[in-house]
Amino acid sequence: MHPNTPQYAERLTAPRAWWALVAIVGLTSGLIVMPLGLLAMLIGLVVGAAAGAAGLSTYGSAQIRVVGDALIAGDARIPLSALGAAEPLDAEEAVAWRSHKADPRAFMLLRSYIPTALRVEVTDPADPTPYLYLSTRDPERLAAALSPVREG
């Protein structure tokens, strides 16, 4: 396998139902400027919908990838040599680890609309981060992608 070919890749896209919010933002923007006239209302509708779409698209653009000897989670790039055990979390455990079990020093790539997650220990003694919490739709597959790469 080529070293730049991802062993795992996932984009944490927002649910399709959330795109209805874009229409609501556009309509609301149009209604707010409606007293200024029909043209202003149409401009408000288009600008509001475009701003909502850009915001939702940006929020849903976070990616998790395992490429070469690194885990890329959002803007973070973590060498696999700094990672320890990976624990797939079901929906109930994921809620616990992002609430009452959470450590404020942990790195969290959290998307509340994704019910499952992966918790990965950070073993680098120079790094104060105790673990990574990664929202993922397939925590078992991500854990499997991390294991052979770290061991090899």
C-alpha positions in Angstrom: 0.0 0.0 0.0 1.3 3.5 -0.9 2.3 5.4 2.3 -0.1 8.3 1.4 -3.1 6.0 0.9 -5.5 6.3 3.8 -6.0 3.1 5.8 -9.1 4.7 7.2 -11.0 7.8 6.1 -14.3 9.3 7.4 -15.9 12.7 7.0 -18.2 13.6 10.0 -20.9 15.1 7.8 -24.0 16.7 9.4 -27.3 14.8 9.1 -29.4 15.5 6.1 -32.3 16.8 8.3 -30.0 19.6 9.5 -30.1 21.1 6.0 -33.7 22.1 6.7 -32.2 24.6 9.1 -30.5 26.3 6.2 -33.9 27.0 4.6 -35.2 28.3 7.9 -32.2 30.6 8.3 -32.7 31.9 4.7 -36.5 32.5 5.3 -35.8 34.2 8.6 -33.2 36.5 7.1 -35.6 37.4 4.3 -38.4 38.1 6.8 -36.1 40.3 8.9 -35.3 42.6 6.0 -38.8 42.4 4.3 -39.8 45.9 5.6 -37.1 47.3 3.3 -38.8 45.9 0.2 -39.1 42.9 -2.0 -35.6 43.1 -3.4 -34.1 43.4 0.1 -36.1 40.4 1.2 -34.8 38.3 -1.7 -31.3 39.3 -1.1 -31.7 38.5 2.6 -33.1 35.1 1.8 -30.2 34.3 -0.5 -27.5 35.7 1.8 -29.0 34.0 4.9 -29.3 30.6 3.1 -25.8 30.9 1.8 -24.4 31.8 5.2 -26.3 28.9 6.8 -25.1 26.4 4.1 -21.5 27.6 4.5 -21.7 27.2 8.3 -23.2 23.8 8.2 -20.8 22.6 5.5 -17.9 23.8 7.5 -19.1 22.1 10.7 -19.6 18.8 8.8 -16.2 19.0 7.1 -14.2 17.5 9.9 -12.4 14.3 8.9 -10.7 11.4 10.6 -8.0 9.6 8.6 -5.2 7.1 9.3 -2.5 7.9 6.7 1.0 6.4 6.9 2.2 6.7 10.5 -0.3 9.4 11.6 -3.8 9.8 12.8 -5.4 13.0 11.4 -8.4 14.1 13.4 -9.8 17.5 12.3 -6.8 19.9 12.4 -4.7 17.6 14.7 -2.0 15.3 13.3 -1.0 12.7 15.9 1.9 10.2 15.3 0.7 6.6 15.8 3.8 6.0 18.0 2.2 8.4 20.6 -1.0 6.4 20.8 -1.9 3.5 23.0 -5.0 1.3 23.4 -8.1 2.1 21.4 -11.5 1.5 23.0 -14.7 1.6 20.8 -17.5 3.2 22.7 -21.2 2.4 22.1 -23.8 5.2 22.3 -24.2 4.9 26.1 -20.4 4.9 26.9 -19.8 7.7 24.3 -22.3 9.9 26.2 -20.5 9.1 29.5 -17.1 9.9 28.1 -18.2 13.3 26.7 -20.0 14.2 30.0 -19.3 13.0 33.5 -16.2 10.8 32.7 -14.6 13.5 30.5 -11.2 14.9 31.3 -10.8 18.6 30.4 -7.3 17.9 29.1 -8.5 15.4 26.5 -8.6 16.1 22.8 -12.2 15.8 21.6 -13.4 15.7 18.0 -17.0 15.6 19.0 -20.1 15.6 16.9 -23.2 15.1 19.0 -25.2 13.7 16.1 -22.9 10.7 15.9 -23.8 8.4 18.7 -20.7 6.2 18.8 -17.0 7.1 19.4 -13.5 5.8 19.8 -11.4 6.6 22.9 -7.6 6.3 22.2 -5.0 6.6 25.0 -2.1 9.0 24.5 1.1 7.3 25.7 3.6 10.1 24.9 4.9 11.2 28.4 5.6 14.7 27.1 2.0 15.2 26.0 -0.4 16.2 28.8 -3.4 15.0 26.8 -4.6 11.7 28.5 -6.7 10.5 25.6 -8.4 11.3 22.3 -12.2 11.2 22.0 -13.2 10.8 18.4 -16.8 10.7 17.2 -17.0 8.1 14.5 -19.8 6.1 12.8 -17.6 3.0 12.8 -15.4 2.8 15.9 -14.4 -0.8 15.5 -13.1 -0.2 12.0 -11.1 2.8 13.1 -9.7 0.9 16.0 -8.7 -1.9 13.6 -7.1 0.6 11.3 -5.0 2.0 14.1 -3.9 -1.4 15.6 -1.8 -3.0 12.8 -0.2 0.3 11.8 1.0 1.0 15.4 2.2 -2.6 15.8 4.0 -2.7 12.5 
